[in-house]
Amino acid sequence: MQKPVFTLKLIESKMLSSKVRHFSFQIVDNPEFTFLPGQFISLHFNKKDGQPIKRSYSIASIHGDETNLDFAATFVDNGPGTEFLFNLQPADTVLASGPYGKLILKDRDILPKRYIFIGTGTGITPYRSMLNKIADNLNNQNHSTLILQGVQNPDDLLYASDFLKLTEKFNNYEFRAYYSRYKNKLSKQYEFTGYIQNSFSDIKLDNSNDVIYLCGNPYMIEEIVGILKTLEFNPKSILREKYYSKKSST
Ligand SMILES: Cc1cc2nc3c(=O)[nH]c(=O)nc-3n(C[C@H](O)[C@H](O)[C@H](O)COP(=O)(O)OP(=O)(O)OC[C@H]3O[C@@H](n4cnc5c(N)ncnc54)[C@H](O)[C@@H]3O)c2cc1C
């Protein structure tokens, strides 16, 4: 079924890191709008030459606490979506449709022993929208959750304070940040150097107990899916959402 098109009004935006901007929109004319944590919306706008295009963004608003529809966008050189978004001013409007997407949480009655949520760059944002649901799941002591965020440097971390909040409340929850380009000494317990894949030697992936979510960079996703295949993971235990295709980035 076709999703309705509705209007978003920009309330505010701010840089979260040197390349990523957080956008907060009011939904103007769709009071019925609801989403499942992990879903995305599409923006509809015209390129400079007047051609209509769409670009998708994962909803970053924490489901259950949301007042606005928030997402985070990475600055991409010469990208029409980037050009459009990064020039928006408060009170500007844009058409949107959605929500879309299947990177959503399974029902509580089929909660796996462990969820591992993996995201690079803005690919971490769908898990932010899941935080209340993740907290609810963690009340079950037979379950645990691990969130792995991959970025280049500490300054690129997104929404770390939100992800770290749950560590104060739950001993069956862990958040780790992996810095692929950082060579200096690390000062915080949740920090690691290298790619997310470096965690696999000590988190002990288990094909009978783990459900893995992957979001963001297609190279990371394909490499990790390859590793999971060699570990004989059931494809149903791997959920993924690529933000762009490998071919388009060459
Ligand atoms: C389901 C889905 C959800 C998405 N959610 C988000 C999101 O929450 N935040 C977000 O920033 N983007 C997200 N994207 C990507 C987004 O839709 C745009 O592609 C991106 O904003 C760049 O748009 P553009 O028009 O400026 O450049 P495009 O013409 O779309 O892309 C130009 C090139 O830039 C590269 N690129 C595209 N997106 C990224 C990126 N995020 N990081 C690094 N390089 C990139 C690719 O090589 C691509 O070929 C999502 C994509 C999909 C399919």
The ligand as an SDF file (V2000), in Angstrom:
LIG
                    3D

 53 58  0  0  0  0  0  0  0  0999 V2000
   17.0310    2.9140    3.9560 C   0  0  0  0  0  0  0  0  0  0  0  0
   18.0430    4.0540    3.9500 C   0  0  0  0  0  0  0  0  0  0  0  0
   18.2190    4.8120    5.0990 C   0  0  0  0  0  0  0  0  0  0  0  0
   19.1600    5.8490    5.1090 C   0  0  0  0  0  0  0  0  0  0  0  0
   19.3510    6.5580    6.2530 N   0  0  0  0  0  0  0  0  0  0  0  0
   20.2850    7.5310    6.2750 C   0  0  0  0  0  0  0  0  0  0  0  0
   20.5190    8.2630    7.4820 C   0  0  0  0  0  0  0  0  0  0  0  0
   19.8530    8.0720    8.5110 O   0  0  0  0  0  0  0  0  0  0  0  0
   21.5000    9.2110    7.4540 N   0  0  0  0  0  0  0  0  0  0  0  0
   22.2490    9.4420    6.3240 C   0  0  0  0  0  0  0  0  0  0  0  0
   23.1420   10.3120    6.3740 O   0  0  0  0  0  0  0  0  0  0  0  0
   22.0420    8.7790    5.1870 N   0  0  0  0  0  0  0  0  0  0  0  0
   21.0750    7.8290    5.1380 C   0  0  0  0  0  0  0  0  0  0  0  0
   20.8450    7.1720    3.9710 N   0  0  0  0  0  0  0  0  0  0  0  0
   21.5370    7.6340    2.7530 C   0  0  0  0  0  0  0  0  0  0  0  0
   20.7410    8.8500    2.2120 C   0  0  0  0  0  0  0  0  0  0  0  0
   19.4910    8.4260    1.6910 O   0  0  0  0  0  0  0  0  0  0  0  0
   21.4730    9.6050    1.1190 C   0  0  0  0  0  0  0  0  0  0  0  0
   21.9690    8.7090    0.1760 O   0  0  0  0  0  0  0  0  0  0  0  0
   22.6120   10.4420    1.6860 C   0  0  0  0  0  0  0  0  0  0  0  0
   22.0780   11.4710    2.5230 O   0  0  0  0  0  0  0  0  0  0  0  0
   23.4040   11.1340    0.5870 C   0  0  0  0  0  0  0  0  0  0  0  0
   22.4870   11.7630   -0.2760 O   0  0  0  0  0  0  0  0  0  0  0  0
   23.0120   12.7070   -1.4120 P   0  0  0  0  0  0  0  0  0  0  0  0
   21.8590   12.9610   -2.3430 O   0  0  0  0  0  0  0  0  0  0  0  0
   23.6890   13.8920   -0.8070 O   0  0  0  0  0  0  0  0  0  0  0  0
   24.1050   11.8460   -2.1500 O   0  0  0  0  0  0  0  0  0  0  0  0
   23.8240   10.5290   -3.0140 P   0  0  0  0  0  0  0  0  0  0  0  0
   23.6710   10.9130   -4.4360 O   0  0  0  0  0  0  0  0  0  0  0  0
   22.7120    9.7390   -2.4030 O   0  0  0  0  0  0  0  0  0  0  0  0
   25.1190    9.7290   -2.7150 O   0  0  0  0  0  0  0  0  0  0  0  0
   26.3330   10.0040   -3.3430 C   0  0  0  0  0  0  0  0  0  0  0  0
   27.3510    9.0020   -2.8330 C   0  0  0  0  0  0  0  0  0  0  0  0
   27.6840    9.2960   -1.4750 O   0  0  0  0  0  0  0  0  0  0  0  0
   27.9070    8.1070   -0.7250 C   0  0  0  0  0  0  0  0  0  0  0  0
   27.0020    8.0980    0.4530 N   0  0  0  0  0  0  0  0  0  0  0  0
   25.6550    8.1170    0.4540 C   0  0  0  0  0  0  0  0  0  0  0  0
   25.1820    8.1370    1.7120 N   0  0  0  0  0  0  0  0  0  0  0  0
   26.2520    8.1440    2.5200 C   0  0  0  0  0  0  0  0  0  0  0  0
   26.4040    8.1640    3.9130 C   0  0  0  0  0  0  0  0  0  0  0  0
   25.3520    8.1780    4.7630 N   0  0  0  0  0  0  0  0  0  0  0  0
   27.6640    8.1650    4.3990 N   0  0  0  0  0  0  0  0  0  0  0  0
   28.7280    8.1450    3.5660 C   0  0  0  0  0  0  0  0  0  0  0  0
   28.6360    8.1170    2.2310 N   0  0  0  0  0  0  0  0  0  0  0  0
   27.4190    8.1140    1.7120 C   0  0  0  0  0  0  0  0  0  0  0  0
   27.6910    6.9710   -1.6860 C   0  0  0  0  0  0  0  0  0  0  0  0
   28.9360    6.5910   -2.1780 O   0  0  0  0  0  0  0  0  0  0  0  0
   26.8570    7.5420   -2.7570 C   0  0  0  0  0  0  0  0  0  0  0  0
   27.0160    6.8940   -3.9520 O   0  0  0  0  0  0  0  0  0  0  0  0
   19.9170    6.1320    3.9360 C   0  0  0  0  0  0  0  0  0  0  0  0
   19.7040    5.3720    2.7820 C   0  0  0  0  0  0  0  0  0  0  0  0
   18.7950    4.3450    2.7800 C   0  0  0  0  0  0  0  0  0  0  0  0
   18.6160    3.5550    1.5230 C   0  0  0  0  0  0  0  0  0  0  0  0
  1  2  1  0
  2  3  1  0
  2 52  2  0
  3  4  2  0
  4  5  1  0
  4 50  1  0
  5  6  2  0
  6  7  1  0
  6 13  1  0
  7  8  2  0
  7  9  1  0
  9 10  1  0
 10 11  2  0
 10 12  1  0
 12 13  2  0
 13 14  1  0
 14 15  1  0
 14 50  1  0
 15 16  1  0
 16 17  1  0
 16 18  1  0
 18 19  1  0
 18 20  1  0
 20 21  1  0
 20 22  1  0
 22 23  1  0
 23 24  1  0
 24 25  2  0
 24 26  1  0
 24 27  1  0
 27 28  1  0
 28 29  2  0
 28 30  1  0
 28 31  1  0
 31 32  1  0
 32 33  1  0
 33 34  1  0
 33 48  1  0
 34 35  1  0
 35 36  1  0
 35 46  1  0
 36 37  1  0
 36 45  1  0
 37 38  2  0
 38 39  1  0
 39 40  1  0
 39 45  2  0
 40 41  1  0
 40 42  2  0
 42 43  1  0
 43 44  2  0
 44 45  1  0
 46 47  1  0
 46 48  1  0
 48 49  1  0
 50 51  2  0
 51 52  1  0
 52 53  1  0
M  END
$$$$
